[in-house]
Amino acid sequence: MTVSGGSSQMFWLHSVAPGLSLDFAYDEGKLPRFFASPGIAYQLAWFEGYSASGLGLTLALGADLSFGAARAKGVYVALVGRLASLTVSSRPSTPSTEPVNKLDFSSVLVCVGFQMGI
């Protein structure tokens, strides 16, 4: 990140989002199998001494290119959207000039996965 005036700073963003989702798939027994997986997740986020948590939404849209017995092997590709605007629950001991009240970890990710099965 480059700040006004030309100086650069590096920040570490951390988040964990365990949750549940439903899998809706269009499968005719041929490749590929298309899916949509809406879900809800409990979001935990940390940024430069700030922490926040709360419920958020997820949505994955993609294709599963699996094959073999019971489609146990293959590759999947998905576009995953995550909505996570969280209220800060703790702050660093030395507050910055402007207080941070929300951590927004909303994002869109491209995920590629591999399945190995018997």
Rosetta constraint file for C-alpha pairs under 8 A:
AtomPair CA 1 CA 8 HARMONIC 5.74 0.50
AtomPair CA 1 CA 9 HARMONIC 5.55 0.50
AtomPair CA 1 CA 10 HARMONIC 6.24 0.50
AtomPair CA 1 CA 11 HARMONIC 7.84 0.50
AtomPair CA 2 CA 6 HARMONIC 6.22 0.50
AtomPair CA 2 CA 7 HARMONIC 5.82 0.50
AtomPair CA 2 CA 8 HARMONIC 4.37 0.50
AtomPair CA 2 CA 9 HARMONIC 6.35 0.50
AtomPair CA 3 CA 7 HARMONIC 5.54 0.50
AtomPair CA 3 CA 8 HARMONIC 5.99 0.50
AtomPair CA 3 CA 9 HARMONIC 7.38 0.50
AtomPair CA 11 CA 47 HARMONIC 7.73 0.50
AtomPair CA 11 CA 48 HARMONIC 7.10 0.50
AtomPair CA 12 CA 47 HARMONIC 6.46 0.50
AtomPair CA 12 CA 48 HARMONIC 7.00 0.50
AtomPair CA 13 CA 45 HARMONIC 7.71 0.50
AtomPair CA 13 CA 46 HARMONIC 6.27 0.50
AtomPair CA 13 CA 47 HARMONIC 5.18 0.50
AtomPair CA 13 CA 48 HARMONIC 7.72 0.50
AtomPair CA 14 CA 45 HARMONIC 5.66 0.50
AtomPair CA 14 CA 46 HARMONIC 5.14 0.50
AtomPair CA 14 CA 47 HARMONIC 6.51 0.50
AtomPair CA 15 CA 43 HARMONIC 7.07 0.50
AtomPair CA 15 CA 44 HARMONIC 5.46 0.50
AtomPair CA 15 CA 45 HARMONIC 4.22 0.50
AtomPair CA 15 CA 46 HARMONIC 6.30 0.50
AtomPair CA 15 CA 105 HARMONIC 7.77 0.50
AtomPair CA 16 CA 43 HARMONIC 5.98 0.50
AtomPair CA 16 CA 44 HARMONIC 5.22 0.50
AtomPair CA 16 CA 45 HARMONIC 6.55 0.50
AtomPair CA 17 CA 41 HARMONIC 5.59 0.50
AtomPair CA 17 CA 42 HARMONIC 5.51 0.50
AtomPair CA 17 CA 43 HARMONIC 4.49 0.50
AtomPair CA 17 CA 44 HARMONIC 6.25 0.50
AtomPair CA 18 CA 41 HARMONIC 5.48 0.50
AtomPair CA 18 CA 42 HARMONIC 5.82 0.50
AtomPair CA 18 CA 43 HARMONIC 7.07 0.50
AtomPair CA 19 CA 39 HARMONIC 7.08 0.50
AtomPair CA 19 CA 40 HARMONIC 5.65 0.50
AtomPair CA 19 CA 41 HARMONIC 3.83 0.50
AtomPair CA 19 CA 42 HARMONIC 6.03 0.50
AtomPair CA 20 CA 39 HARMONIC 5.52 0.50
AtomPair CA 20 CA 40 HARMONIC 5.72 0.50
AtomPair CA 20 CA 41 HARMONIC 6.36 0.50
AtomPair CA 21 CA 37 HARMONIC 5.86 0.50
AtomPair CA 21 CA 38 HARMONIC 5.46 0.50
AtomPair CA 21 CA 39 HARMONIC 3.78 0.50
AtomPair CA 21 CA 40 HARMONIC 6.40 0.50
AtomPair CA 22 CA 37 HARMONIC 5.23 0.50
AtomPair CA 22 CA 38 HARMONIC 5.82 0.50
AtomPair CA 22 CA 39 HARMONIC 6.25 0.50
AtomPair CA 23 CA 35 HARMONIC 6.71 0.50
AtomPair CA 23 CA 36 HARMONIC 6.03 0.50
AtomPair CA 23 CA 37 HARMONIC 4.55 0.50
AtomPair CA 23 CA 38 HARMONIC 7.27 0.50
AtomPair CA 24 CA 35 HARMONIC 5.51 0.50
AtomPair CA 24 CA 36 HARMONIC 5.27 0.50
AtomPair CA 24 CA 37 HARMONIC 6.13 0.50
AtomPair CA 25 CA 33 HARMONIC 6.70 0.50
AtomPair CA 25 CA 34 HARMONIC 5.59 0.50
AtomPair CA 25 CA 35 HARMONIC 4.19 0.50
AtomPair CA 25 CA 36 HARMONIC 6.45 0.50
AtomPair CA 26 CA 33 HARMONIC 5.88 0.50
AtomPair CA 26 CA 34 HARMONIC 5.30 0.50
AtomPair CA 26 CA 35 HARMONIC 6.30 0.50
AtomPair CA 27 CA 32 HARMONIC 7.65 0.50
AtomPair CA 27 CA 33 HARMONIC 4.95 0.50
AtomPair CA 27 CA 34 HARMONIC 6.85 0.50
AtomPair CA 28 CA 33 HARMONIC 7.56 0.50
AtomPair CA 29 CA 33 HARMONIC 7.82 0.50
AtomPair CA 31 CA 64 HARMONIC 7.79 0.50
AtomPair CA 31 CA 65 HARMONIC 5.83 0.50
AtomPair CA 31 CA 66 HARMONIC 7.12 0.50
AtomPair CA 31 CA 67 HARMONIC 7.73 0.50
AtomPair CA 32 CA 63 HARMONIC 6.07 0.50
AtomPair CA 32 CA 64 HARMONIC 5.64 0.50
AtomPair CA 32 CA 65 HARMONIC 4.86 0.50
AtomPair CA 32 CA 66 HARMONIC 7.23 0.50
AtomPair CA 33 CA 63 HARMONIC 5.53 0.50
AtomPair CA 33 CA 64 HARMONIC 5.00 0.50
AtomPair CA 33 CA 65 HARMONIC 6.51 0.50
AtomPair CA 33 CA 66 HARMONIC 7.82 0.50
AtomPair CA 34 CA 61 HARMONIC 7.79 0.50
AtomPair CA 34 CA 62 HARMONIC 5.81 0.50
AtomPair CA 34 CA 63 HARMONIC 4.36 0.50
AtomPair CA 34 CA 64 HARMONIC 6.22 0.50
AtomPair CA 35 CA 60 HARMONIC 7.87 0.50
AtomPair CA 35 CA 61 HARMONIC 5.84 0.50
AtomPair CA 35 CA 62 HARMONIC 5.48 0.50
AtomPair CA 35 CA 63 HARMONIC 6.07 0.50
AtomPair CA 35 CA 64 HARMONIC 7.53 0.50
AtomPair CA 36 CA 59 HARMONIC 7.16 0.50
AtomPair CA 36 CA 60 HARMONIC 5.61 0.50
AtomPair CA 36 CA 61 HARMONIC 4.56 0.50
AtomPair CA 36 CA 62 HARMONIC 6.65 0.50
AtomPair CA 37 CA 59 HARMONIC 5.59 0.50
AtomPair CA 37 CA 60 HARMONIC 4.98 0.50
AtomPair CA 37 CA 61 HARMONIC 6.54 0.50
AtomPair CA 38 CA 57 HARMONIC 7.68 0.50
AtomPair CA 38 CA 58 HARMONIC 5.82 0.50
AtomPair CA 38 CA 59 HARMONIC 4.37 0.50
AtomPair CA 38 CA 60 HARMONIC 6.42 0.50
AtomPair CA 39 CA 57 HARMONIC 5.92 0.50
AtomPair CA 39 CA 58 HARMONIC 5.07 0.50
AtomPair CA 39 CA 59 HARMONIC 6.19 0.50
AtomPair CA 40 CA 55 HARMONIC 7.01 0.50
AtomPair CA 40 CA 56 HARMONIC 5.85 0.50
AtomPair CA 40 CA 57 HARMONIC 4.61 0.50
AtomPair CA 40 CA 58 HARMONIC 5.92 0.50
AtomPair CA 41 CA 55 HARMONIC 5.74 0.50
AtomPair CA 41 CA 56 HARMONIC 5.31 0.50
AtomPair CA 41 CA 57 HARMONIC 6.06 0.50
AtomPair CA 41 CA 58 HARMONIC 7.04 0.50
AtomPair CA 42 CA 53 HARMONIC 7.17 0.50
AtomPair CA 42 CA 54 HARMONIC 5.62 0.50
AtomPair CA 42 CA 55 HARMONIC 4.57 0.50
AtomPair CA 42 CA 56 HARMONIC 6.20 0.50
AtomPair CA 43 CA 53 HARMONIC 5.33 0.50
AtomPair CA 43 CA 54 HARMONIC 5.35 0.50
AtomPair CA 43 CA 55 HARMONIC 5.79 0.50
AtomPair CA 43 CA 56 HARMONIC 6.19 0.50
AtomPair CA 43 CA 84 HARMONIC 6.80 0.50
AtomPair CA 44 CA 51 HARMONIC 7.61 0.50
AtomPair CA 44 CA 52 HARMONIC 6.04 0.50
AtomPair CA 44 CA 53 HARMONIC 4.45 0.50
AtomPair CA 44 CA 54 HARMONIC 6.89 0.50
AtomPair CA 45 CA 51 HARMONIC 5.65 0.50
AtomPair CA 45 CA 52 HARMONIC 5.33 0.50
AtomPair CA 45 CA 53 HARMONIC 6.19 0.50
AtomPair CA 45 CA 103 HARMONIC 7.47 0.50
AtomPair CA 45 CA 105 HARMONIC 7.60 0.50
AtomPair CA 46 CA 50 HARMONIC 5.64 0.50
AtomPair CA 46 CA 51 HARMONIC 4.44 0.50
AtomPair CA 46 CA 52 HARMONIC 6.61 0.50
AtomPair CA 47 CA 51 HARMONIC 6.45 0.50
AtomPair CA 47 CA 103 HARMONIC 7.94 0.50
AtomPair CA 48 CA 92 HARMONIC 7.66 0.50
AtomPair CA 49 CA 90 HARMONIC 7.85 0.50
AtomPair CA 49 CA 91 HARMONIC 5.87 0.50
AtomPair CA 49 CA 92 HARMONIC 4.69 0.50
AtomPair CA 50 CA 88 HARMONIC 6.70 0.50
AtomPair CA 50 CA 89 HARMONIC 7.57 0.50
AtomPair CA 50 CA 90 HARMONIC 5.58 0.50
AtomPair CA 50 CA 91 HARMONIC 4.51 0.50
AtomPair CA 50 CA 92 HARMONIC 6.02 0.50
AtomPair CA 51 CA 88 HARMONIC 5.75 0.50
AtomPair CA 51 CA 89 HARMONIC 5.84 0.50
AtomPair CA 51 CA 90 HARMONIC 5.37 0.50
AtomPair CA 51 CA 91 HARMONIC 6.79 0.50
AtomPair CA 51 CA 103 HARMONIC 7.94 0.50
AtomPair CA 52 CA 86 HARMONIC 5.80 0.50
AtomPair CA 52 CA 87 HARMONIC 5.79 0.50
AtomPair CA 52 CA 88 HARMONIC 4.45 0.50
AtomPair CA 52 CA 89 HARMONIC 5.09 0.50
AtomPair CA 52 CA 90 HARMONIC 7.03 0.50
AtomPair CA 52 CA 102 HARMONIC 7.77 0.50
AtomPair CA 52 CA 103 HARMONIC 6.77 0.50
AtomPair CA 53 CA 86 HARMONIC 5.93 0.50
AtomPair CA 53 CA 87 HARMONIC 7.06 0.50
AtomPair CA 53 CA 88 HARMONIC 7.47 0.50
AtomPair CA 53 CA 89 HARMONIC 7.41 0.50
AtomPair CA 54 CA 84 HARMONIC 7.93 0.50
AtomPair CA 54 CA 86 HARMONIC 6.03 0.50
AtomPair CA 54 CA 87 HARMONIC 7.72 0.50
AtomPair CA 55 CA 84 HARMONIC 7.37 0.50
AtomPair CA 56 CA 82 HARMONIC 7.31 0.50
AtomPair CA 56 CA 83 HARMONIC 5.53 0.50
AtomPair CA 56 CA 84 HARMONIC 4.92 0.50
AtomPair CA 56 CA 85 HARMONIC 7.52 0.50
AtomPair CA 57 CA 82 HARMONIC 5.83 0.50
AtomPair CA 57 CA 83 HARMONIC 5.15 0.50
AtomPair CA 57 CA 84 HARMONIC 6.96 0.50
AtomPair CA 58 CA 80 HARMONIC 7.10 0.50
AtomPair CA 58 CA 81 HARMONIC 5.64 0.50
AtomPair CA 58 CA 82 HARMONIC 4.46 0.50
AtomPair CA 58 CA 83 HARMONIC 6.34 0.50
AtomPair CA 59 CA 80 HARMONIC 5.66 0.50
AtomPair CA 59 CA 81 HARMONIC 5.20 0.50
AtomPair CA 59 CA 82 HARMONIC 6.57 0.50
AtomPair CA 60 CA 78 HARMONIC 6.11 0.50
AtomPair CA 60 CA 79 HARMONIC 5.63 0.50
AtomPair CA 60 CA 80 HARMONIC 4.25 0.50
AtomPair CA 60 CA 81 HARMONIC 6.35 0.50
AtomPair CA 61 CA 78 HARMONIC 5.35 0.50
AtomPair CA 61 CA 79 HARMONIC 5.31 0.50
AtomPair CA 61 CA 80 HARMONIC 6.45 0.50
AtomPair CA 62 CA 76 HARMONIC 7.25 0.50
AtomPair CA 62 CA 77 HARMONIC 5.52 0.50
AtomPair CA 62 CA 78 HARMONIC 3.94 0.50
AtomPair CA 62 CA 79 HARMONIC 6.08 0.50
AtomPair CA 63 CA 76 HARMONIC 5.69 0.50
AtomPair CA 63 CA 77 HARMONIC 5.56 0.50
AtomPair CA 63 CA 78 HARMONIC 6.44 0.50
AtomPair CA 64 CA 74 HARMONIC 7.48 0.50
AtomPair CA 64 CA 75 HARMONIC 6.13 0.50
AtomPair CA 64 CA 76 HARMONIC 4.21 0.50
AtomPair CA 64 CA 77 HARMONIC 6.55 0.50
AtomPair CA 65 CA 74 HARMONIC 5.60 0.50
AtomPair CA 65 CA 75 HARMONIC 5.18 0.50
AtomPair CA 65 CA 76 HARMONIC 5.64 0.50
AtomPair CA 66 CA 71 HARMONIC 5.20 0.50
AtomPair CA 66 CA 72 HARMONIC 6.64 0.50
AtomPair CA 66 CA 73 HARMONIC 5.33 0.50
AtomPair CA 66 CA 74 HARMONIC 3.93 0.50
AtomPair CA 66 CA 75 HARMONIC 5.94 0.50
AtomPair CA 66 CA 76 HARMONIC 7.41 0.50
AtomPair CA 66 CA 115 HARMONIC 7.81 0.50
AtomPair CA 67 CA 71 HARMONIC 4.42 0.50
AtomPair CA 67 CA 72 HARMONIC 6.47 0.50
AtomPair CA 67 CA 73 HARMONIC 5.53 0.50
AtomPair CA 67 CA 74 HARMONIC 5.96 0.50
AtomPair CA 68 CA 72 HARMONIC 6.07 0.50
AtomPair CA 68 CA 73 HARMONIC 6.09 0.50
AtomPair CA 69 CA 118 HARMONIC 7.41 0.50
AtomPair CA 72 CA 115 HARMONIC 6.56 0.50
AtomPair CA 72 CA 116 HARMONIC 6.41 0.50
AtomPair CA 72 CA 117 HARMONIC 4.80 0.50
AtomPair CA 72 CA 118 HARMONIC 6.74 0.50
AtomPair CA 73 CA 114 HARMONIC 7.61 0.50
AtomPair CA 73 CA 115 HARMONIC 4.88 0.50
AtomPair CA 73 CA 116 HARMONIC 4.84 0.50
AtomPair CA 73 CA 117 HARMONIC 5.40 0.50
AtomPair CA 73 CA 118 HARMONIC 7.87 0.50
AtomPair CA 74 CA 114 HARMONIC 5.89 0.50
AtomPair CA 74 CA 115 HARMONIC 5.16 0.50
AtomPair CA 74 CA 116 HARMONIC 6.94 0.50
AtomPair CA 75 CA 112 HARMONIC 7.19 0.50
AtomPair CA 75 CA 113 HARMONIC 5.65 0.50
AtomPair CA 75 CA 114 HARMONIC 4.59 0.50
AtomPair CA 75 CA 115 HARMONIC 6.14 0.50
AtomPair CA 76 CA 112 HARMONIC 5.75 0.50
AtomPair CA 76 CA 113 HARMONIC 5.20 0.50
AtomPair CA 76 CA 114 HARMONIC 6.50 0.50
AtomPair CA 77 CA 110 HARMONIC 7.37 0.50
AtomPair CA 77 CA 111 HARMONIC 5.76 0.50
AtomPair CA 77 CA 112 HARMONIC 4.61 0.50
AtomPair CA 77 CA 113 HARMONIC 6.53 0.50
AtomPair CA 78 CA 110 HARMONIC 5.87 0.50
AtomPair CA 78 CA 111 HARMONIC 5.19 0.50
AtomPair CA 78 CA 112 HARMONIC 6.55 0.50
AtomPair CA 79 CA 108 HARMONIC 6.99 0.50
AtomPair CA 79 CA 109 HARMONIC 5.80 0.50
AtomPair CA 79 CA 110 HARMONIC 4.71 0.50
AtomPair CA 79 CA 111 HARMONIC 6.31 0.50
AtomPair CA 80 CA 108 HARMONIC 5.60 0.50
AtomPair CA 80 CA 109 HARMONIC 5.10 0.50
AtomPair CA 80 CA 110 HARMONIC 6.25 0.50
AtomPair CA 80 CA 111 HARMONIC 7.07 0.50
AtomPair CA 81 CA 106 HARMONIC 7.58 0.50
AtomPair CA 81 CA 107 HARMONIC 5.81 0.50
AtomPair CA 81 CA 108 HARMONIC 4.40 0.50
AtomPair CA 81 CA 109 HARMONIC 6.42 0.50
AtomPair CA 82 CA 105 HARMONIC 7.79 0.50
AtomPair CA 82 CA 106 HARMONIC 5.19 0.50
AtomPair CA 82 CA 107 HARMONIC 5.24 0.50
AtomPair CA 82 CA 108 HARMONIC 6.35 0.50
AtomPair CA 83 CA 105 HARMONIC 7.12 0.50
AtomPair CA 83 CA 106 HARMONIC 4.42 0.50
AtomPair CA 83 CA 107 HARMONIC 6.79 0.50
AtomPair CA 84 CA 104 HARMONIC 5.72 0.50
AtomPair CA 84 CA 105 HARMONIC 5.10 0.50
AtomPair CA 84 CA 106 HARMONIC 4.77 0.50
AtomPair CA 85 CA 102 HARMONIC 6.69 0.50
AtomPair CA 85 CA 103 HARMONIC 5.93 0.50
AtomPair CA 85 CA 104 HARMONIC 4.16 0.50
AtomPair CA 85 CA 105 HARMONIC 6.19 0.50
AtomPair CA 85 CA 106 HARMONIC 6.55 0.50
AtomPair CA 86 CA 102 HARMONIC 5.45 0.50
AtomPair CA 86 CA 103 HARMONIC 5.22 0.50
AtomPair CA 86 CA 104 HARMONIC 6.00 0.50
AtomPair CA 86 CA 105 HARMONIC 7.86 0.50
AtomPair CA 87 CA 101 HARMONIC 6.00 0.50
AtomPair CA 87 CA 102 HARMONIC 4.57 0.50
AtomPair CA 87 CA 103 HARMONIC 6.45 0.50
AtomPair CA 88 CA 100 HARMONIC 7.34 0.50
AtomPair CA 88 CA 101 HARMONIC 5.28 0.50
AtomPair CA 88 CA 102 HARMONIC 5.27 0.50
AtomPair CA 88 CA 103 HARMONIC 6.48 0.50
AtomPair CA 91 CA 95 HARMONIC 7.16 0.50
AtomPair CA 95 CA 99 HARMONIC 6.90 0.50
